[in-house]
Amino acid sequence: MKAIISGAGIAGLSTAIALGRAGWAVTLLEKAASLRAGGYMLDFFGPGYEAADDLGGIAALKAHARGVDKVDFVNGTGRIGSQMDYEQIGAAAGGKLFPILRGDIEQILHDALPDSAVVRYASEITSLNNSDKGVGVVLADGGSLEADLLVGADGIHSAVRHLVFGPEERFLRYLGFHTAAYFFDSPAVADMLAGDFKMMAIKDRMVGLYEVDPGRIMAFFVIRDDGRAPERSAAAAQGRLWRSRLGVAGNPGSGARPRGYLLRRGGAGGDGTLAEPAHGSGRRCGLCGVADGRAGRVTGAGRWPRAGAGARWRC
């Protein structure tokens, strides 16, 4: 049996491992030019922990766990209002919890792919023929593939979901906030953090900082906003939106005002958007991960509670 998986992120790689162990020959198609690094740090626990254990990857994931001593919640002036001890949080989860970067999860899953799996980067599906006998896809480079099963694991703006179930406007629900995240190097900020996870949560705004490697900082931002963010290609417009909403200014070279420095750096971002489950007959096609309205199980975030109906294959 042959399967095509669109998307070589966490959901796609996990599905490829599971199908490979069941005897399937799998081809993964990934739009990016190479394996992606970086991403948010995740609290890995619950259904994600169980799924990784089932796949035999929990030991490798734990080996890449990041160190967090405490989570400090601070106000707009940096004063600590409350703290959470990460060791105690882990104990409450039965010891089955650890922090890890999303990019590390992808790398570990990629390394665990069976020999029967092939990853084709810089590849995306432009059209497909979905029938009871199988599914054929046409790629952006003009090539074509056929298989017994097509899995859409290509994210919140899933091309497979669009081709099989219809326009994404039918499934996406904007939640009213924007996010941004990126890495930067600053020993000065690392000294301020002192091994802790700092989080500022005030009305309509949130900022988080933590050290992932010596002197290397991960920053993420969340703002509440009724409108959609500018397209990622409109970098200047995105910068204006973030600076106006966070109200931060400062000298990029000043260690005393690290927040002003952060907002002058590039990074990944997007709208806070939820994909509703896709209903209808997918025949030989299905969705998994966030493309299917639920977080991929190996992200550690679990599944959205509402179950979808219809004939669709789910991971």
N, C-alpha and C positions, 0 to 999 in steps of 0.2 A: 504494500500500500504506500502511496505517495501523498505527501502533504506539502502545501505551500503556506508559509507564515509570513504575513506582511508586518514587518516591525521586529527589530532585533533588540528591543529593550528588555526589561525584567520579565514582563508577561510573555513575550515572544520566545525568549531564551528558555524560560521555565517550561513552556509548552513543548518546545523542541526536545528538551531533555526527556520529558515524560513520554512523548510519542516515540522517540528513538528507542527507549527501553522497551516499548511495546512492539518493536519491530518495524516501525515506519521509517521510510526514507524521507528526510525533511530538507526542504530548501527554504532558507530565511532570506527575505528581501528587505534591505534596510536603506532608507533614503539618504541617511548621513554617509559621508565619505569613509568613515572609520568608526571603530568603537568609541563611544562617548565617555569622557571622564567627568568628574565633578558631580554637581547636583547637590540637593539638600542632604543634611544628616538626618537619619531616620531613627526613631525608637523601634527597634526590631523585636517584635513580640507577637503573641496571640496567633491568629491564623497564619501569618507569615512565617513565624517560627516553626509551626507544625508542618507547613508545606515544604519549607527548606529541609526539615528533618526527613520528611518522606522522600525527598529527592537525594538525600545523602550528602547535602552540602552544608549542614549546620556547623561542622567543625571548621571548615575553611572560612566561613563567614565570621565566626567568633575570633579567628586569628587576625581578622582585620578590624575588630572592634576598636572604637576610639574612646579615649579616656575623658570622662566627665565626672567631676567631683560633686558639684552642686549646681542647681538651677536657681539663679538669682533673679527675682522680679524687681525691677527698679522703676522709679518714676522719671519724669522729664528732666530732673536735675541729676539723675544718676544715683539717688539715694535708694538703698535696698529696703523694700517694704516687706518682703517675705522670701523664704528660701525653701527649696526641696532638696533633700539629700538623695542623690541618684542611687546609692547603694540600698537605701530603704525602699525606693521605688522598685528596684530589681527584686528585692526580697518579697515584696507584695505580689510580684508576678511569678513567684515560685522559682526565681533565679533564671527564668527564661526571658531575659530582656537584655539588650545591649545596644549602644549607639553605633551606627555605621553609615558611611557615605553611600549615596545611591550609586555613584560610579563604581565603587568597590563591589557592590552586589552584581552589577552588570559584568564586570571583569571576571569574577569568580564563576558566574553562570556560563559565560563564554568559554572559559577554560574547561568546564565540565561537559561541554557538548559531545555527544557520541560521534564516532567516526563517520556514521551514516548521514550526519547533518552537514550541509553546505551553507555558508553565509555569503551572500552577494551584496556588497555595499554599493552605494550610489545607484540603487535600483528601486523603482517604484512602479506600481500598477496603474495603468491609465484606463483600461477597460477589461471586462471579463465576460465569459459565457458560462452561465451557471445552469446546469441541468441535472437530472436524476442520475445520469451516467458518470458525471464528473464535472470538473470545472477547468476552464482554460483561461489564461490571463495573457494580456498584451502589456509589455513593459514600455517605459518611456524611451528606451533606446531602440525600440522596434522589435526586440526579441519576444518570444512567447514561451510559455510553459503550460503543462497540463498536469493535473493531479486528481486524486480522489477526494481531497478535502482542502479548502482554503480557510485559513484562520486570520482574521483581522486583529492584530495586536499593535496597531499603528496609532495609538494615542487618542487624545480627546477630539482631535479633528480627523478622525479615521477616514481614509479614502475608501477602504473596503466597505465600511458602514454606508457611506454615501452611494457607492455603486450598487450595493445589494438592497439596502433598506430605504434609501432616499436622502434628500438634502439634510445637512446637519442641523438646520434650523428646527427640524422636527424633534430633535433629541437633546440639543444643548440648552441649558438653563443657566443664565448668568446669575451669580450669587451676590454681586454688588461689591466686589473688591478686586484690587490688582496686587500682584506679587512680583518681586524681583529678588534675585540671589546671585552671588558671585564670590570668587576668592580674591584676596589681596594679601600682600606680604607687609607686615609691620611688627617688628619686635616691640615697639612702644605699646601698641595695642595689646599684644600678647602679655606684656607685663601687667597691664591694667586688668586683664581678665583673670590672670593667676590660676588658670586651670578650670575656671567655672564657666558655665553657660549663662550669659547675661541676656535678659529679655526685658525690653521696655514695652509695656502695653498701656497706652493711654487712649482716650476717646478717638475712635476712627483711625488709629495708627498703631503699628507694632514694628519693633526693630529687634533683631536677634543677632548676637555675635558670639562666636566660639572658635577656639584654636583647634585646627585639625592636624597640623604638623608643626614642628617648632617654627614659630614666627609666621606661620601661614594661617590666615583668618578666613572663616566663612561668614558672610553677612547675608541676612535676608530681611526683607521689608514687606509689610502688608499695609495697604491703605484702603479704607472704605470709599467707594465712589459709585455714583449712580450711572455713570457713562462708561462706555467701552474705552480701553486704552488705545493709543495710537498703534498702528501696525509696527512690528518689530523693525521693519526697514526704516521707519521714521525715527531715527535715534534722537535727533534734536527735540522733536515733539515729546518723546518719552521722557527725556531729561527735564524738560520744562514742567511736565505733569508732576513728576516725583518731587522736584525741588519746591514747587508751589504748595503741594499738599503736606510735605514734611516740614517746610519752613526752616531748612537748615542752610546756613552759609558759613564759610570759614576758609582759612588758608589751607590748600591741599598739602602743604609741607609742614603744617603745624601738628606736633604730637599732642597738643592740648585740646585740639578740636578734631578728633578723628572722624566724627560724623560728617563734617563738611568734606573731608577727604573722600569718604565712601561714595558720596553722591556724584562725584566727578569721574567715577570709573565705570566702564562698560559692564554689562552683565546680562544674564538671561532673565526673562520676565514674562508675564502673561496675565490674562484675566482669570479671576476665580470663577471657574465654569464647571458645571456638573453635567455629564452625559447621562440622559435617561436611557434605560434598557430599550433596545431595538426589538420591536415586535414584528412578527410575520414569518413567512416561510423563507428560510435561508437555503434550503435544499442542501447543497454540499458546502455551504459557507457558514461561518460562525464568527463570533467576536469574543475577545477576552481582554482582561485588564481594564483600564479606564475607558477604552473604546466601547465597552459593554455596560457602562454606567456603574461600575464597581471597581474599586482599586484591585490591582493584581494581588493575589494572595501572598506572593513572596515579597511584597513591599512592606509587609508587617502591619499594614493598615486594616486588613480584613476586607469584608464585603459590605456593600451597601445593603441595608436590611430589606428593602423592597424587592421582591422577586418578580421577574418578568415572565410573561407567558409567550406562547408561540413556539414554532419549531426552530430553535437555534441551538447550536453547540456551544457550551460554556466551559471555561477552564476553572 
